[in-house]
Amino acid sequence: MTPLKQTVWSPAELLHHLEEGSRFAILDVRNRDEFDVWRIEGKVPIQTLNMPYFDLLDLNEADEDIAAAVVRAVPLQLQNKLPRDATILAVCAEGNTSSHVAEGLRRLGYQAVNLQGGMAAWGDHYAMRVVEDSPQLTILQISRPARGCLSYMLASGGEAMVVDAARHIDLYTRIAGERGWVITDVFDTHLQADHLSGGVALAKALRVDYRLHPYDSIHPDDLLPATFPFRYLEDETVHTLGEVSVRVLHLPGHTLGMVNLLVDERYLLSGDTLFINSIGRPDLGGRAKTWAPLLYRSLQRLLALPDHTVVLPAHFSHMHEADAQGCYRASLGALRSHNEGLRMLGRGQAAFNAYILASLPEHPPSYDDIRRINTGLLQVDEARASELELGRNRCALSQHEAGRRKAA
């Protein structure tokens, strides 16, 4: 067998293989509870084996060569479970243990590589796709592929705005600097529950306005107001960015203060109202029965927009939702026919409400603290922030018709 030249995949290389649908297998040596919460997923199914490190290895001595222990353990515990004709990606939490596992597998003749930085690095990896880049308007979609989170940078006439910023705000200032843009505004479409918003920190660092609808400046459980200043987003307000207009649509349902941004009357930044395959869940404020009718009316309002409107959501559920260019986008006309939630609108409000209540995923407990952090009511350190953000987002309804898959 030809020796494997590459022994490590970076998160960027992993993303490339996932997007290309490359054939490889994964040996994940994290604990089972960690694996069950969050694993690597791609466009096509990946042969994945979870064998916790402490179950796999029985070290004879505390200082024993871990790779040697892997050589001893794999033939006994994983015989015929790992492919000989495909690359095996070894995965752990931070990439340290799995590097020894990959080395042991290579000694046994497997084509094994290690995920650099482990799941922690994969969770913090970002990718950028260009939605439009014309003399009048540039739209960049910035994805966090491990979590299914999407944020946006819009630019026109040298001015830029950031929408739904993630907490790693250096990413946005770096892109602006590279492209010669001046960030003039920071928007959040809603009070985020699945990840820590970087909106307030970015606006403060740049000394620009942070914009949010006032209904989302109050924590829905504690009913306490946000501790930071912001500019109110009001329905049908039109903001000017260089040569283009950005129209605010207040569309409550997922949250009471949810807004969508209609850019140049062509692109709809739909926040968590409308996704590619599903719609936003209305229960995260604990009021699903009350908010479902709001979501019904908001989606009806969206359907009044032209079919050519390009929908750009704040999350995706599965990597196969991306188009051929790797962007998560679709025309409103296309979504009318294949988006399950939109199709349910045609059955009337009573049927829609029943569908909503029957499709609610589990409410992750971490979301309550994330919303407290995003309203400034709770402060956490970097370690706790990373812990709260583990796993994929669960902001969409569960999907019934697409193989009963859950929309993350």
Rosetta blueprint (number, residue, H / E / L):
1 M L
2 T L
3 P L
4 L L
5 K L
6 Q L
7 T L
8 V E
9 W E
10 S L
11 P H
12 A H
13 E H
14 L H
15 L H
16 H H
17 H H
18 L H
19 E H
20 E H
21 G L
22 S L
23 R L
24 F E
25 A E
26 I E
27 L E
28 D E
29 V L
30 R L
31 N L
32 R H
33 D H
34 E H
35 F H
36 D H
37 V H
38 W L
39 R L
40 I L
41 E L
42 G L
43 K L
44 V L
45 P L
46 I L
47 Q E
48 T E
49 L E
50 N E
51 M L
52 P L
53 Y H
54 F H
55 D H
56 L H
57 L L
58 D L
59 L L
60 N L
61 E L
62 A L
63 D L
64 E L
65 D L
66 I H
67 A H
68 A H
69 A H
70 V H
71 V H
72 R H
73 A H
74 V H
75 P H
76 L H
77 Q H
78 L L
79 Q L
80 N L
81 K L
82 L L
83 P L
84 R L
85 D L
86 A L
87 T E
88 I E
89 L E
90 A E
91 V E
92 C L
93 A L
94 E L
95 G L
96 N L
97 T H
98 S H
99 S H
100 H H
101 V H
102 A H
103 E H
104 G H
105 L H
106 R H
107 R H
108 L L
109 G L
110 Y L
111 Q L
112 A E
113 V E
114 N E
115 L E
116 Q L
117 G L
118 G H
119 M H
120 A H
121 A H
122 W H
123 G H
124 D L
125 H L
126 Y L
127 A E
128 M E
129 R E
130 V E
131 V E
132 E E
133 D E
134 S L
135 P L
136 Q L
137 L L
138 T E
139 I E
140 L E
141 Q E
142 I E
143 S E
144 R E
145 P L
146 A L
147 R L
148 G L
149 C E
150 L E
151 S E
152 Y E
153 M E
154 L E
155 A E
156 S E
157 G L
158 G L
159 E E
160 A E
161 M E
162 V E
163 V E
164 D L
165 A L
166 A E
167 R L
168 H L
169 I L
170 D H
171 L H
172 Y H
173 T H
174 R H
175 I H
176 A H
177 G H
178 E H
179 R H
180 G L
181 W L
182 V E
183 I E
184 T E
185 D E
186 V E
187 F E
188 D L
189 T L
190 H L
191 L L
192 Q L
193 A L
194 D L
195 H L
196 L L
197 S E
198 G L
199 G H
200 V H
201 A H
202 L H
203 A H
204 K H
205 A H
206 L H
207 R L
208 V L
209 D E
210 Y E
211 R E
212 L E
213 H L
214 P H
215 Y H
216 D H
217 S H
218 I E
219 H L
220 P L
221 D L
222 D L
223 L L
224 L L
225 P E
226 A L
227 T L
228 F L
229 P L
230 F L
231 R E
232 Y E
233 L L
234 E L
235 D L
236 E L
237 T L
238 V E
239 H E
240 T E
241 L E
242 G L
243 E L
244 V E
245 S E
246 V E
247 R E
248 V E
249 L E
250 H E
251 L L
252 P L
253 G L
254 H L
255 T L
256 L L
257 G L
258 M L
259 V E
260 N E
261 L E
262 L E
263 V E
264 D L
265 E L
266 R L
267 Y E
268 L E
269 L E
270 S E
271 G E
272 D L
273 T L
274 L E
275 F L
276 I L
277 N L
278 S L
279 I E
280 G E
281 R L
282 P L
283 D L
284 L L
285 G L
286 G L
287 R L
288 A H
289 K H
290 T H
291 W H
292 A H
293 P H
294 L H
295 L H
296 Y H
297 R H
298 S H
299 L H
300 Q H
301 R H
302 L H
303 L L
304 A L
305 L L
306 P L
307 D L
308 H L
309 T L
310 V E
311 V E
312 L E
313 P E
314 A L
315 H E
316 F L
317 S L
318 H L
319 M H
320 H H
321 E H
322 A L
323 D L
324 A L
325 Q L
326 G L
327 C L
328 Y L
329 R L
330 A E
331 S E
332 L H
333 G H
334 A H
335 L H
336 R H
337 S H
338 H H
339 N L
340 E H
341 G H
342 L H
343 R H
344 M H
345 L H
346 G L
347 R L
348 G L
349 Q H
350 A H
351 A H
352 F H
353 N H
354 A H
355 Y H
356 I H
357 L H
358 A H
359 S L
360 L L
361 P L
362 E L
363 H L
364 P L
365 P L
366 S H
367 Y H
368 D H
369 D H
370 I H
371 R H
372 R H
373 I H
374 N H
375 T L
376 G L
377 L L
378 L L
379 Q L
380 V L
381 D L
382 E H
383 A H
384 R H
385 A H
386 S H
387 E H
388 L H
389 E L
390 L L
391 G L
392 R L
393 N L
394 R L
395 C L
396 A E
397 L L
398 S L
399 Q L
400 H L
401 E L
402 A L
403 G L
404 R L
405 R L
406 K L
407 A L
408 A L
